Amino acid sequence: MVSQDNVSRLVINGARNKETARALGISPSTVGTHVESIFRKLNCATRAAATLKALTAGLL
């Protein structure tokens, strides 16, 4: 099972949805769903903002 943690680590390292999907063996739309959920939980609208919040909060 793929976790949001796996998705978030790849996204923070700059992977696009398609690249993340390929690396984890899931569909790009599933990655998109995980990314949207991560944005909601961190109250962010962009990958950069989510990355900054996650790193400064020590989440990753």
CNS distance restraints for C-alpha pairs under 8 A (distance, minus, plus):
assign (resid   2 and name CA) (resid   6 and name CA) 6.58 0.50 0.50
assign (resid   2 and name CA) (resid   7 and name CA) 7.67 0.50 0.50
assign (resid   2 and name CA) (resid  24 and name CA) 7.23 0.50 0.50
assign (resid   3 and name CA) (resid   7 and name CA) 6.63 0.50 0.50
assign (resid   4 and name CA) (resid   8 and name CA) 5.86 0.50 0.50
assign (resid   4 and name CA) (resid  34 and name CA) 5.87 0.50 0.50
assign (resid   4 and name CA) (resid  35 and name CA) 7.77 0.50 0.50
assign (resid   4 and name CA) (resid  38 and name CA) 7.30 0.50 0.50
assign (resid   5 and name CA) (resid   9 and name CA) 6.11 0.50 0.50
assign (resid   6 and name CA) (resid  10 and name CA) 6.59 0.50 0.50
assign (resid   7 and name CA) (resid  11 and name CA) 6.17 0.50 0.50
assign (resid   7 and name CA) (resid  20 and name CA) 6.77 0.50 0.50
assign (resid   7 and name CA) (resid  31 and name CA) 6.86 0.50 0.50
assign (resid   7 and name CA) (resid  34 and name CA) 7.03 0.50 0.50
assign (resid   7 and name CA) (resid  35 and name CA) 7.41 0.50 0.50
assign (resid   8 and name CA) (resid  12 and name CA) 5.91 0.50 0.50
assign (resid   8 and name CA) (resid  35 and name CA) 7.28 0.50 0.50
assign (resid   8 and name CA) (resid  38 and name CA) 7.60 0.50 0.50
assign (resid   9 and name CA) (resid  13 and name CA) 6.34 0.50 0.50
assign (resid   9 and name CA) (resid  60 and name CA) 7.21 0.50 0.50
assign (resid  10 and name CA) (resid  14 and name CA) 6.60 0.50 0.50
assign (resid  10 and name CA) (resid  15 and name CA) 5.50 0.50 0.50
assign (resid  10 and name CA) (resid  20 and name CA) 6.21 0.50 0.50
assign (resid  11 and name CA) (resid  15 and name CA) 4.90 0.50 0.50
assign (resid  11 and name CA) (resid  16 and name CA) 6.58 0.50 0.50
assign (resid  11 and name CA) (resid  17 and name CA) 7.72 0.50 0.50
assign (resid  11 and name CA) (resid  20 and name CA) 7.18 0.50 0.50
assign (resid  11 and name CA) (resid  47 and name CA) 7.46 0.50 0.50
assign (resid  12 and name CA) (resid  47 and name CA) 7.40 0.50 0.50
assign (resid  12 and name CA) (resid  48 and name CA) 8.00 0.50 0.50
assign (resid  12 and name CA) (resid  51 and name CA) 5.53 0.50 0.50
assign (resid  15 and name CA) (resid  19 and name CA) 5.69 0.50 0.50
assign (resid  15 and name CA) (resid  20 and name CA) 5.84 0.50 0.50
assign (resid  16 and name CA) (resid  20 and name CA) 6.06 0.50 0.50
assign (resid  17 and name CA) (resid  21 and name CA) 5.99 0.50 0.50
assign (resid  17 and name CA) (resid  28 and name CA) 5.46 0.50 0.50
assign (resid  17 and name CA) (resid  29 and name CA) 7.98 0.50 0.50
assign (resid  17 and name CA) (resid  31 and name CA) 5.90 0.50 0.50
assign (resid  17 and name CA) (resid  32 and name CA) 6.52 0.50 0.50
assign (resid  18 and name CA) (resid  22 and name CA) 6.15 0.50 0.50
assign (resid  18 and name CA) (resid  27 and name CA) 7.78 0.50 0.50
assign (resid  18 and name CA) (resid  28 and name CA) 5.25 0.50 0.50
assign (resid  19 and name CA) (resid  23 and name CA) 6.18 0.50 0.50
assign (resid  20 and name CA) (resid  24 and name CA) 6.16 0.50 0.50
assign (resid  20 and name CA) (resid  28 and name CA) 7.56 0.50 0.50
assign (resid  20 and name CA) (resid  31 and name CA) 7.04 0.50 0.50
assign (resid  21 and name CA) (resid  25 and name CA) 5.66 0.50 0.50
assign (resid  21 and name CA) (resid  26 and name CA) 4.85 0.50 0.50
assign (resid  21 and name CA) (resid  27 and name CA) 5.35 0.50 0.50
assign (resid  21 and name CA) (resid  28 and name CA) 5.14 0.50 0.50
assign (resid  21 and name CA) (resid  30 and name CA) 7.80 0.50 0.50
assign (resid  21 and name CA) (resid  31 and name CA) 6.15 0.50 0.50
assign (resid  22 and name CA) (resid  26 and name CA) 6.60 0.50 0.50
assign (resid  22 and name CA) (resid  27 and name CA) 7.62 0.50 0.50
assign (resid  26 and name CA) (resid  30 and name CA) 6.61 0.50 0.50
assign (resid  26 and name CA) (resid  31 and name CA) 7.32 0.50 0.50
assign (resid  27 and name CA) (resid  31 and name CA) 6.57 0.50 0.50
assign (resid  28 and name CA) (resid  32 and name CA) 6.16 0.50 0.50
assign (resid  29 and name CA) (resid  33 and name CA) 6.23 0.50 0.50
assign (resid  30 and name CA) (resid  34 and name CA) 6.35 0.50 0.50
assign (resid  31 and name CA) (resid  35 and name CA) 6.11 0.50 0.50
assign (resid  32 and name CA) (resid  36 and name CA) 6.11 0.50 0.50
assign (resid  33 and name CA) (resid  37 and name CA) 6.24 0.50 0.50
assign (resid  34 and name CA) (resid  38 and name CA) 6.17 0.50 0.50
assign (resid  35 and name CA) (resid  39 and name CA) 6.18 0.50 0.50
assign (resid  36 and name CA) (resid  40 and name CA) 6.24 0.50 0.50
assign (resid  37 and name CA) (resid  41 and name CA) 6.20 0.50 0.50
assign (resid  38 and name CA) (resid  42 and name CA) 6.14 0.50 0.50
assign (resid  38 and name CA) (resid  50 and name CA) 7.66 0.50 0.50
assign (resid  39 and name CA) (resid  43 and name CA) 5.67 0.50 0.50
assign (resid  39 and name CA) (resid  44 and name CA) 4.85 0.50 0.50
assign (resid  39 and name CA) (resid  45 and name CA) 6.02 0.50 0.50
assign (resid  39 and name CA) (resid  46 and name CA) 7.36 0.50 0.50
assign (resid  39 and name CA) (resid  47 and name CA) 7.91 0.50 0.50
assign (resid  39 and name CA) (resid  50 and name CA) 6.31 0.50 0.50
assign (resid  40 and name CA) (resid  44 and name CA) 6.44 0.50 0.50
assign (resid  42 and name CA) (resid  50 and name CA) 6.37 0.50 0.50
assign (resid  42 and name CA) (resid  53 and name CA) 7.03 0.50 0.50
assign (resid  42 and name CA) (resid  54 and name CA) 7.64 0.50 0.50
assign (resid  43 and name CA) (resid  50 and name CA) 7.97 0.50 0.50
assign (resid  44 and name CA) (resid  49 and name CA) 5.93 0.50 0.50
assign (resid  44 and name CA) (resid  50 and name CA) 5.66 0.50 0.50
assign (resid  45 and name CA) (resid  49 and name CA) 7.00 0.50 0.50
assign (resid  45 and name CA) (resid  50 and name CA) 7.49 0.50 0.50
assign (resid  46 and name CA) (resid  50 and name CA) 6.23 0.50 0.50
assign (resid  47 and name CA) (resid  51 and name CA) 5.96 0.50 0.50
assign (resid  48 and name CA) (resid  52 and name CA) 6.19 0.50 0.50
assign (resid  49 and name CA) (resid  53 and name CA) 6.14 0.50 0.50
assign (resid  50 and name CA) (resid  54 and name CA) 5.98 0.50 0.50
assign (resid  51 and name CA) (resid  55 and name CA) 6.06 0.50 0.50
assign (resid  52 and name CA) (resid  56 and name CA) 6.03 0.50 0.50
assign (resid  53 and name CA) (resid  57 and name CA) 5.94 0.50 0.50
assign (resid  54 and name CA) (resid  58 and name CA) 6.14 0.50 0.50
assign (resid  54 and name CA) (resid  59 and name CA) 5.04 0.50 0.50
assign (resid  54 and name CA) (resid  60 and name CA) 6.21 0.50 0.50
assign (resid  55 and name CA) (resid  59 and name CA) 6.07 0.50 0.50
assign (resid  55 and name CA) (resid  60 and name CA) 5.90 0.50 0.50
